[in-house]
Amino acid sequence: MEIATRDAYGKTLAEIGAEDPRIIVLDADLSCSTKTQIFAQKFPERFFNMGVAEQDMMGTAAGLALAGKIPFASTFAVFATGRAWEVVRNSIAYPKLNVKICASHAGLTVGEDGASHQAIADVALMRAIPNMTVLVPSDGPETEAMIRKIVDYPGPVYVRLGRAKVPVIHEGGCDFSIGKGQVLREGKDFAIVATGLMVAYALQVAKNLSQRGIEATVVNMSTIKPIDEALLKQLAQKFSLLVTVEEHSIIGGLGSAVAETLSEVQPVKIKRIGVRDQFGQSGTYQDVLHYYQLDPEGIEKQILAVL
């Protein structure tokens, strides 16, 4: 079974909208793509299409938060974090307002839309802002649990969502906690720390490596900030090699967060797998991931090179 995290977001948003009248949804003229249209159809009085004006959308969200509402601001990740960065920094994060920025079409899997619409630096941009929490769900059930959790979390949150359908990992539902990583598979040889779509691929790679007699621990790191330092320290004490895998630049994303954390508390060899300081390419998302060696075959090849 596969479901896009943006689809899970739209469905969940409409459900929690019925439970909490404080929830207001804003969109920058992309509600069909971000799936906020589901909320808009159920609660038109609490939905606002702000047009192609991402800065205005973030500023309006800040005002709604000051009025006691819980605004969810949605658009493509490249616009939410790029065009609107200064407003997010100064009007939302600096005063620590209760705004949820849920950005879809992140990463390379936007595919044919090309480099202009592929967000592979969005996590880096949001991580660098004080007071900002950064979350990346691995599948549909975790997206649902995450969206429900952040309603009760006071403060600004960035949630990174994707367009492409991804395999369901949490078949029986997900017990998500902000700031906690999740060990999905135990192995004795090394650990893979992955986020987003790459979690499903990491599990596939671990299964393939097992057939070679190599056993990998696989961790779903769905909170990039604040990252789970305690779990990372445990992994670094147990293994001589950690591999991070992300659909993002290796500069400023998950790999950077892991390396920065462990270099201070438990230094260990780290292999960062992601986009290596390049813009994206246009193509089907499967072809683009293959180009960057971010499909299971490419990830396995990169891991074998360092084992």
One Martini backbone bead per residue (centre of mass of N, CA, C, O) as a GRO file, in nm:
protein
  307
    1MET     BB    1   0.097   0.036   0.021
    2GLU     BB    2   0.019   0.376  -0.094
    3ILE     BB    3   0.095   0.724   0.017
    4ALA     BB    4   0.077   1.050   0.027
    5THR     BB    5   0.152   1.293   0.253
    6ARG     BB    6  -0.043   1.507   0.137
    7ASP     BB    7  -0.298   1.334   0.164
    8ALA     BB    8  -0.285   1.293   0.470
    9TYR     BB    9  -0.299   1.590   0.538
   10GLY     BB   10  -0.573   1.669   0.415
   11LYS     BB   11  -0.742   1.465   0.575
   12THR     BB   12  -0.657   1.549   0.864
   13LEU     BB   13  -0.732   1.848   0.853
   14ALA     BB   14  -1.038   1.795   0.824
   15GLU     BB   15  -1.071   1.642   1.091
   16ILE     BB   16  -0.954   1.861   1.294
   17GLY     BB   17  -1.150   2.088   1.210
   18ALA     BB   18  -1.397   1.950   1.364
   19GLU     BB   19  -1.247   1.964   1.658
   20ASP     BB   20  -1.111   2.268   1.590
   21PRO     BB   21  -1.199   2.607   1.551
   22ARG     BB   22  -0.897   2.733   1.544
   23ILE     BB   23  -0.862   2.626   1.265
   24ILE     BB   24  -0.665   2.764   1.000
   25VAL     BB   25  -0.646   2.797   0.636
   26LEU     BB   26  -0.370   2.849   0.415
   27ASP     BB   27  -0.316   2.946   0.063
   28ALA     BB   28  -0.105   2.971  -0.252
   29ASP     BB   29  -0.279   2.856  -0.502
   30LEU     BB   30  -0.246   2.508  -0.415
   31SER     BB   31  -0.485   2.322  -0.299
   32CYS     BB   32  -0.486   2.080  -0.496
   33SER     BB   33  -0.185   1.995  -0.421
   34THR     BB   34  -0.189   2.021  -0.094
   35LYS     BB   35  -0.499   1.937   0.002
   36THR     BB   36  -0.672   2.185   0.130
   37GLN     BB   37  -0.949   2.149  -0.021
   38ILE     BB   38  -1.086   1.967   0.185
   39PHE     BB   39  -1.118   2.187   0.397
   40ALA     BB   40  -1.256   2.404   0.218
   41GLN     BB   41  -1.520   2.236   0.171
   42LYS     BB   42  -1.596   2.213   0.486
   43PHE     BB   43  -1.445   2.519   0.569
   44PRO     BB   44  -1.481   2.811   0.415
   45GLU     BB   45  -1.462   3.014   0.670
   46ARG     BB   46  -1.145   2.876   0.728
   47PHE     BB   47  -1.054   2.964   0.430
   48PHE     BB   48  -0.750   3.098   0.252
   49ASN     BB   49  -0.673   3.244  -0.053
   50MET     BB   50  -0.364   3.427  -0.107
   51GLY     BB   51  -0.220   3.353  -0.337
   52VAL     BB   52   0.079   3.461  -0.497
   53ALA     BB   53   0.165   3.529  -0.150
   54GLU     BB   54   0.365   3.417   0.080
   55GLN     BB   55   0.425   3.652   0.268
   56ASP     BB   56   0.131   3.721   0.333
   57MET     BB   57   0.056   3.448   0.448
   58MET     BB   58   0.254   3.458   0.691
   59GLY     BB   59   0.151   3.723   0.811
   60THR     BB   60  -0.140   3.628   0.856
   61ALA     BB   61  -0.071   3.392   1.038
   62ALA     BB   62   0.046   3.562   1.262
   63GLY     BB   63  -0.215   3.719   1.327
   64LEU     BB   64  -0.389   3.472   1.397
   65ALA     BB   65  -0.216   3.378   1.635
   66LEU     BB   66  -0.259   3.640   1.805
   67ALA     BB   67  -0.587   3.565   1.802
   68GLY     BB   68  -0.583   3.232   1.879
   69LYS     BB   69  -0.509   3.076   1.644
   70ILE     BB   70  -0.447   2.784   1.410
   71PRO     BB   71  -0.234   2.814   1.161
   72PHE     BB   72  -0.225   2.674   0.826
   73ALA     BB   73   0.048   2.691   0.599
   74SER     BB   74   0.030   2.639   0.236
   75THR     BB   75   0.281   2.506   0.011
   76PHE     BB   76   0.545   2.491  -0.148
   77ALA     BB   77   0.855   2.445  -0.023
   78VAL     BB   78   1.019   2.650  -0.198
   79PHE     BB   79   0.828   2.891  -0.106
   80ALA     BB   80   0.798   2.872   0.206
   81THR     BB   81   1.129   2.893   0.245
   82GLY     BB   82   1.214   3.114   0.036
   83ARG     BB   83   1.023   3.359  -0.018
   84ALA     BB   84   0.929   3.357   0.313
   85TRP     BB   85   1.170   3.366   0.515
   86GLU     BB   86   1.167   3.647   0.655
   87VAL     BB   87   0.879   3.620   0.773
   88VAL     BB   88   0.924   3.366   0.930
   89ARG     BB   89   1.146   3.477   1.109
   90ASN     BB   90   1.018   3.762   1.216
   91SER     BB   91   0.687   3.689   1.244
   92ILE     BB   92   0.712   3.387   1.378
   93ALA     BB   93   0.979   3.292   1.528
   94TYR     BB   94   1.066   3.529   1.706
   95PRO     BB   95   0.769   3.528   1.863
   96LYS     BB   96   0.665   3.233   1.877
   97LEU     BB   97   0.437   3.137   1.693
   98ASN     BB   98   0.132   2.944   1.620
   99VAL     BB   99   0.265   2.811   1.338
  100LYS     BB  100   0.185   2.601   1.054
  101ILE     BB  101   0.414   2.469   0.817
  102CYS     BB  102   0.286   2.300   0.525
  103ALA     BB  103   0.498   2.144   0.287
  104SER     BB  104   0.498   2.059  -0.037
  105HIS     BB  105   0.698   1.927  -0.279
  106ALA     BB  106   0.944   1.794  -0.169
  107GLY     BB  107   1.222   1.751  -0.320
  108LEU     BB  108   1.271   1.539  -0.608
  109THR     BB  109   0.965   1.413  -0.653
  110VAL     BB  110   0.857   1.630  -0.854
  111GLY     BB  111   1.041   1.600  -1.106
  112GLU     BB  112   0.927   1.751  -1.388
  113ASP     BB  113   0.949   2.045  -1.254
  114GLY     BB  114   1.223   2.074  -1.139
  115ALA     BB  115   1.444   2.291  -0.987
  116SER     BB  116   1.235   2.526  -0.926
  117HIS     BB  117   1.047   2.296  -0.743
  118GLN     BB  118   1.287   2.178  -0.588
  119ALA     BB  119   1.332   2.095  -0.244
  120ILE     BB  120   1.686   2.082  -0.110
  121ALA     BB  121   1.691   2.340   0.132
  122ASP     BB  122   1.456   2.359   0.348
  123VAL     BB  123   1.575   2.239   0.605
  124ALA     BB  124   1.810   2.435   0.631
  125LEU     BB  125   1.640   2.696   0.653
  126MET     BB  126   1.473   2.605   0.910
  127ARG     BB  127   1.700   2.517   1.109
  128ALA     BB  128   1.829   2.817   1.131
  129ILE     BB  129   1.573   2.885   1.294
  130PRO     BB  130   1.474   2.992   1.570
  131ASN     BB  131   1.206   2.795   1.722
  132MET     BB  132   1.214   2.576   1.502
  133THR     BB  133   1.034   2.302   1.395
  134VAL     BB  134   1.140   1.987   1.225
  135LEU     BB  135   0.942   1.783   0.998
  136VAL     BB  136   0.950   1.425   0.862
  137PRO     BB  137   0.759   1.212   0.719
  138SER     BB  138   0.742   0.863   0.606
  139ASP     BB  139   0.417   0.852   0.606
  140GLY     BB  140   0.086   0.856   0.644
  141PRO     BB  141   0.050   0.783   0.949
  142GLU     BB  142   0.265   0.987   1.047
  143THR     BB  143   0.128   1.236   0.942
  144GLU     BB  144  -0.124   1.219   1.112
  145ALA     BB  145   0.016   1.220   1.390
  146MET     BB  146   0.168   1.489   1.347
  147ILE     BB  147  -0.070   1.683   1.301
  148ARG     BB  148  -0.205   1.626   1.573
  149LYS     BB  149   0.035   1.707   1.757
  150ILE     BB  150   0.079   2.016   1.661
  151VAL     BB  151  -0.178   2.137   1.780
  152ASP     BB  152  -0.050   2.102   2.090
  153TYR     BB  153   0.194   2.271   1.988
  154PRO     BB  154   0.369   2.546   2.095
  155GLY     BB  155   0.456   2.676   1.791
  156PRO     BB  156   0.670   2.659   1.540
  157VAL     BB  157   0.617   2.460   1.233
  158TYR     BB  158   0.780   2.228   1.009
  159VAL     BB  159   0.635   2.044   0.732
  160ARG     BB  160   0.744   1.778   0.523
  161LEU     BB  161   0.614   1.716   0.200
  162GLY     BB  162   0.487   1.498  -0.059
  163ARG     BB  163   0.380   1.385  -0.377
  164ALA     BB  164   0.458   1.108  -0.370
  165LYS     BB  165   0.414   0.793  -0.328
  166VAL     BB  166   0.439   0.593  -0.028
  167PRO     BB  167   0.515   0.361   0.174
  168VAL     BB  168   0.378   0.176   0.428
  169ILE     BB  169   0.503   0.128   0.758
  170HIS     BB  170   0.255   0.201   0.958
  171GLU     BB  171   0.010  -0.017   0.968
  172GLY     BB  172  -0.090   0.031   1.293
  173GLY     BB  173   0.026   0.296   1.324
  174CYS     BB  174   0.142   0.604   1.502
  175ASP     BB  175   0.379   0.699   1.769
  176PHE     BB  176   0.427   1.023   1.783
  177SER     BB  177   0.727   1.223   1.873
  178ILE     BB  178   0.876   1.496   1.945
  179GLY     BB  179   1.228   1.420   1.925
  180LYS     BB  180   1.184   1.115   1.814
  181GLY     BB  181   1.318   0.832   1.731
  182GLN     BB  182   1.298   0.519   1.520
  183VAL     BB  183   1.335   0.182   1.556
  184LEU     BB  184   1.282  -0.058   1.287
  185ARG     BB  185   1.576  -0.200   1.288
  186GLU     BB  186   1.792  -0.463   1.380
  187GLY     BB  187   2.156  -0.443   1.391
  188LYS     BB  188   2.527  -0.517   1.405
  189ASP     BB  189   2.706  -0.329   1.192
  190PHE     BB  190   2.505  -0.079   1.130
  191ALA     BB  191   2.361   0.254   1.064
  192ILE     BB  192   2.049   0.388   0.948
  193VAL     BB  193   1.960   0.732   0.892
  194ALA     BB  194   1.633   0.838   0.814
  195THR     BB  195   1.409   1.033   0.589
  196GLY     BB  196   1.120   0.992   0.476
  197LEU     BB  197   1.125   0.816   0.194
  198MET     BB  198   1.409   0.684   0.285
  199VAL     BB  199   1.303   0.476   0.486
  200ALA     BB  200   1.194   0.264   0.291
  201TYR     BB  201   1.464   0.230   0.143
  202ALA     BB  202   1.634   0.143   0.388
  203LEU     BB  203   1.478  -0.119   0.437
  204GLN     BB  204   1.544  -0.242   0.162
  205VAL     BB  205   1.851  -0.235   0.191
  206ALA     BB  206   1.869  -0.408   0.446
  207LYS     BB  207   1.749  -0.658   0.313
  208ASN     BB  208   1.966  -0.689   0.094
  209LEU     BB  209   2.216  -0.704   0.286
  210SER     BB  210   2.130  -0.960   0.439
  211GLN     BB  211   2.196  -1.147   0.187
  212ARG     BB  212   2.516  -1.072   0.250
  213GLY     BB  213   2.550  -1.058   0.582
  214ILE     BB  214   2.430  -0.766   0.640
  215GLU     BB  215   2.345  -0.578   0.940
  216ALA     BB  216   2.095  -0.328   0.980
  217THR     BB  217   2.012  -0.043   1.128
  218VAL     BB  218   1.692   0.135   1.142
  219VAL     BB  219   1.612   0.490   1.131
  220ASN     BB  220   1.352   0.715   1.210
  221MET     BB  221   1.401   1.072   1.142
  222SER     BB  222   1.133   1.294   1.183
  223THR     BB  223   1.314   1.474   1.367
  224ILE     BB  224   1.540   1.730   1.302
  225LYS     BB  225   1.399   1.956   1.498
  226PRO     BB  226   1.477   1.821   1.755
  227ILE     BB  227   1.715   1.603   1.789
  228ASP     BB  228   1.801   1.269   1.887
  229GLU     BB  229   2.066   1.251   2.084
  230ALA     BB  230   2.043   0.990   2.247
  231LEU     BB  231   2.018   0.794   2.008
  232LEU     BB  232   2.275   0.874   1.860
  233LYS     BB  233   2.468   0.798   2.088
  234GLN     BB  234   2.398   0.500   2.095
  235LEU     BB  235   2.484   0.438   1.804
  236ALA     BB  236   2.783   0.541   1.831
  237GLN     BB  237   2.854   0.327   2.058
  238LYS     BB  238   2.783   0.066   1.875
  239PHE     BB  239   2.900   0.207   1.613
  240SER     BB  240   3.140   0.293   1.344
  241LEU     BB  241   2.877   0.344   1.151
  242LEU     BB  242   2.698   0.606   0.989
  243VAL     BB  243   2.399   0.648   0.783
  244THR     BB  244   2.268   0.900   0.586
  245VAL     BB  245   1.925   0.960   0.448
  246GLU     BB  246   1.825   1.200   0.188
  247GLU     BB  247   1.593   1.430   0.012
  248HIS     BB  248   1.866   1.620   0.019
  249SER     BB  249   2.092   1.807   0.104
  250ILE     BB  250   2.394   1.757   0.278
  251ILE     BB  251   2.344   2.061   0.336
  252GLY     BB  252   2.163   2.110   0.639
  253GLY     BB  253   2.047   1.844   0.709
  254LEU     BB  254   2.048   1.546   0.848
  255GLY     BB  255   2.354   1.495   0.823
  256SER     BB  256   2.435   1.753   0.966
  257ALA     BB  257   2.285   1.709   1.233
  258VAL     BB  258   2.436   1.451   1.310
  259ALA     BB  259   2.728   1.558   1.292
  260GLU     BB  260   2.704   1.795   1.490
  261THR     BB  261   2.617   1.631   1.735
  262LEU     BB  262   2.845   1.401   1.747
  263SER     BB  263   3.103   1.584   1.752
  264GLU     BB  264   3.035   1.661   2.067
  265VAL     BB  265   2.953   1.355   2.207
  266GLN     BB  266   3.014   1.111   1.957
  267PRO     BB  267   3.238   1.034   1.762
  268VAL     BB  268   3.185   0.931   1.411
  269LYS     BB  269   3.141   0.771   1.131
  270ILE     BB  270   3.001   0.947   0.839
  271LYS     BB  271   2.757   0.886   0.585
  272ARG     BB  272   2.635   1.100   0.336
  273ILE     BB  273   2.312   1.074   0.181
  274GLY     BB  274   2.254   1.278  -0.113
  275VAL     BB  275   2.273   1.590  -0.227
  276ARG     BB  276   2.576   1.723  -0.392
  277ASP     BB  277   2.569   2.036  -0.456
  278GLN     BB  278   2.291   2.043  -0.636
  279PHE     BB  279   2.074   2.058  -0.868
  280GLY     BB  280   1.808   1.960  -1.019
  281GLN     BB  281   1.623   1.738  -1.222
  282SER     BB  282   1.440   1.639  -1.500
  283GLY     BB  283   1.183   1.391  -1.429
  284THR     BB  284   1.114   1.126  -1.316
  285TYR     BB  285   1.137   1.035  -0.995
  286GLN     BB  286   1.290   0.775  -1.049
  287ASP     BB  287   1.512   0.897  -1.232
  288VAL     BB  288   1.617   1.109  -1.033
  289LEU     BB  289   1.697   0.917  -0.805
  290HIS     BB  290   1.894   0.756  -0.979
  291TYR     BB  291   2.089   0.988  -1.052
  292TYR     BB  292   2.144   1.034  -0.720
  293GLN     BB  293   2.145   0.760  -0.570
  294LEU     BB  294   1.824   0.732  -0.419
  295ASP     BB  295   1.784   0.455  -0.469
  296PRO     BB  296   1.828   0.150  -0.352
  297GLU     BB  297   2.067   0.088  -0.540
  298GLY     BB  298   2.236   0.347  -0.476
  299ILE     BB  299   2.252   0.320  -0.171
  300GLU     BB  300   2.389   0.045  -0.161
  301LYS     BB  301   2.641   0.125  -0.319
  302GLN     BB  302   2.740   0.344  -0.116
  303ILE     BB  303   2.764   0.158   0.129
  304LEU     BB  304   2.962  -0.057   0.016
  305ALA     BB  305   3.197   0.157  -0.021
  306VAL     BB  306   3.226   0.194   0.321
  307LEU     BB  307   3.244  -0.108   0.450
   0.00000   0.00000   0.00000
